[in-house]
């Protein structure tokens, strides 16, 4: 027996898997629930991203050794960073390391720049080496739903230079799948777009058998989504015209 849920049109632009880049700007109606990072009112993350980031930092005893450099940014703040970087560093540098206003992941509240704690921290390119505590963070990131968003060698895919300090929350199991398959978010969304409700991507995750697929959004109405009475699921918009669905069976 199946049930029908409807996914509202605006939900295409919300969720942990929204793709935000130069080709897919953040939707003006994007909404999030904030939480302060380390109690700082000037450093905000989407609430579930903060909970998992803090759990990861606790697991590796990272706070104090790793410093949160930049999290959520408003449109106005991103505009100021863009303009100041052009003035200080030039347009070529800025295009490589700073997203255009409206096209920055920081505006989703799902991304954070981290730096090795030191006396002098570069706001644009903080030091986050692949050694010591930073290597521990990177090794454990996927288990807590985080990916290194702009890896080396994928610059032509992401449109952004290698940024080992920039991490994006996508949740589980997506972070583990992306890390295992060495896919950027752009590549992962395209990969899942090849799977449908009748031909899903299947995998074993822990003790659960998961199915993942893409569901195109209706253009003029809410999107119907049928699911089994014994199925659990999560749904995220992709900001590209549809939804990524993750399903698993409820144990008896």
C-alpha positions in Angstrom: 0.0 0.0 0.0 1.3 3.4 -0.9 0.7 6.9 0.3 0.9 10.2 -1.6 2.8 13.2 -0.3 3.0 16.5 -2.2 6.2 18.5 -2.5 5.6 22.2 -2.8 7.3 24.1 -5.7 9.5 26.2 -3.3 10.9 23.0 -1.8 13.0 22.6 -5.0 15.2 25.4 -3.6 15.7 24.1 -0.1 17.4 21.2 1.6 20.9 19.9 2.3 21.6 19.0 -1.3 20.9 22.4 -2.9 23.5 23.2 -5.6 24.5 26.8 -5.5 27.1 28.0 -8.0 27.5 30.5 -10.9 25.0 28.5 -13.0 22.5 27.9 -10.2 22.1 31.1 -8.0 20.5 30.9 -4.6 16.7 31.3 -4.9 15.4 34.6 -3.3 12.9 32.6 -1.2 15.5 30.3 0.3 14.8 29.7 4.0 16.9 28.3 6.8 17.0 27.9 10.6 20.1 29.3 12.1 22.3 28.3 15.1 25.3 30.3 16.4 28.7 28.6 15.9 30.4 28.3 19.3 27.9 30.7 20.7 29.0 33.5 18.4 26.2 35.7 17.2 28.3 36.8 14.2 28.9 33.2 13.0 25.8 31.3 12.0 25.1 27.9 10.4 22.0 26.0 9.4 21.0 24.3 12.6 21.5 20.6 11.7 24.9 21.5 10.1 26.0 23.1 13.3 24.9 20.2 15.5 27.0 17.7 13.3 29.9 20.1 13.0 30.1 20.4 16.8 29.8 16.6 17.2 32.7 16.2 14.8 34.8 18.7 16.6 34.1 17.1 19.9 35.1 13.7 18.5 38.5 14.9 17.5 38.9 17.6 20.2 39.2 20.2 17.4 37.8 23.4 19.0 40.7 25.7 19.9 43.0 24.1 17.4 40.6 24.7 14.5 39.1 28.2 14.1 35.8 28.9 12.4 36.6 31.7 9.9 33.4 32.3 7.9 30.0 30.7 7.9 26.7 32.2 6.7 26.8 35.4 4.8 24.1 37.7 3.8 23.8 39.0 0.2 25.2 42.4 1.4 28.2 40.7 3.1 29.0 38.7 0.0 28.8 41.8 -2.1 31.2 43.6 0.2 33.7 40.6 0.2 33.5 40.4 -3.6 34.2 44.2 -4.0 36.9 44.4 -1.4 38.7 41.3 -2.9 38.6 42.9 -6.4 40.1 46.1 -4.9 42.8 44.3 -2.9 43.6 41.2 -5.0 42.3 41.9 -8.5 39.5 40.4 -10.6 41.3 37.1 -11.6 42.1 36.2 -8.0 38.6 37.1 -6.9 36.9 34.9 -9.5 39.1 32.0 -8.5 38.5 32.2 -4.7 35.3 34.2 -4.1 31.8 33.3 -5.5 29.8 36.1 -7.0 27.1 37.5 -4.8 24.0 35.3 -4.9 26.1 32.4 -6.1 27.9 31.7 -2.9 27.4 28.5 -0.8 28.0 30.6 2.3 24.6 32.2 1.7 22.9 28.8 2.2 24.2 28.5 5.8 25.4 25.0 4.9 29.1 25.9 4.3 31.9 26.9 6.6 35.5 28.0 6.1 37.9 26.6 8.8 41.5 27.5 9.5 44.3 26.2 11.7 44.2 28.5 14.8 47.1 30.9 14.7 47.9 34.5 15.4 47.2 35.6 11.8 44.4 34.0 9.8 43.8 34.8 6.2 40.0 35.4 5.8 40.0 34.5 2.1 42.4 31.6 2.1 42.9 30.3 5.7 45.5 27.7 6.3 44.0 24.2 6.6 46.8 21.7 5.9 46.5 18.0 5.3 48.3 17.1 8.5 47.7 17.1 12.3 44.3 18.1 13.5 43.1 19.3 10.1 43.9 15.9 8.6 41.8 14.3 11.4 38.9 16.6 10.6 39.1 15.8 6.9 39.3 12.0 7.6 36.2 12.1 9.7 34.2 14.8 7.9 32.0 12.5 5.7 30.8 10.5 8.8 29.2 13.7 10.1 27.8 14.8 6.7 30.5 17.2 5.5 32.5 17.2 2.2 35.5 19.2 1.1 33.5 21.2 -1.5 36.2 22.4 -3.9 38.8 19.6 -4.2 42.0 19.8 -6.2 41.7 18.7 -9.8 37.9 19.6 -10.0 38.3 23.3 -10.7 36.8 23.1 -14.2 33.7 21.4 -12.6 33.1 23.6 -9.7 34.3 26.9 -11.2 36.3 27.6 -8.0 40.0 27.1 -7.2 41.1 24.4 -4.8 39.9 25.4 -1.3 41.0 22.8 1.3 39.5 25.0 4.0 35.9 25.1 2.7 33.5 22.4 3.9 29.9 21.9 2.9 27.2 20.0 4.9 25.2 17.6 2.6 24.2 15.1 5.3 24.5 11.3 5.4 24.7 9.1 3.4 25.4 11.6 0.7 28.8 12.8 2.1 30.0 9.2 2.3 28.9 8.4 -1.2 30.4 11.5 -2.7 33.7 10.9 -0.8 33.8 7.2 -1.9 33.1 8.0 -5.6 35.2 11.2 -5.5 32.4 13.3 -6.8 31.8 17.0 -6.3 28.3 18.2 -5.6 27.9 19.2 -9.2 28.9 15.7 -10.3 26.8 14.0 -7.6 23.6 15.9 -8.6 24.2 14.9 -12.2 24.9 11.3 -11.2 21.6 11.1 -9.2 19.7 12.7 -12.1 20.2 9.4 -14.0 18.2 7.5 -11.5 14.4 7.4 -11.3 11.8 6.0 -8.9 11.6 2.9 -11.2 15.3 2.6 -11.6 16.9 3.9 -8.3 20.5 3.9 -7.1 20.8 1.2 -4.5 23.3 0.7 -1.7 23.8 -0.7 1.7 24.4 1.9 4.4 25.0 0.5 7.8 22.1 -1.9 8.5 19.8 -0.2 5.9 19.2 -0.9 2.3 18.8 2.5 0.7 17.4 3.6 -2.6 18.2 7.1 -4.0 16.6 8.7 -7.1 15.8 12.0 -8.7 12.2 13.3 -9.0 11.6 16.1 -11.4 9.4 18.9 -10.1 6.1 19.8 -11.7 6.3 23.1 -13.5 3.0 24.6 -12.6 1.9 22.7 -9.5 3.1 20.8 -6.4 4.8 17.5 -7.2 3.1 14.3 -6.1 5.4 11.8 -4.4 4.1 8.2 -3.7 5.9 6.1 -1.2 5.3 2.8 0.5 3.6 2.6 3.9 6.7 0.8 5.3 9.2 3.3 3.9 11.0 6.1 5.5 12.4 8.8 3.4 14.2 12.2 3.2 13.8 14.7 0.4 16.0 17.6 -0.6 15.5 20.1 -3.4 18.5 20.3 -5.7 18.0 24.0 -6.9 18.1 22.5 -10.4 14.5 21.7 -11.0 13.8 18.7 -8.9 14.2 16.6 -5.8 16.7 14.0 -4.5 14.9 11.3 -2.6 16.5 8.9 -0.1 14.4 5.9 1.0 14.8 2.9 3.3 12.5 0.3 4.7 11.1 0.4 8.2 12.2 -2.7 10.2 9.4 -4.9 11.4 
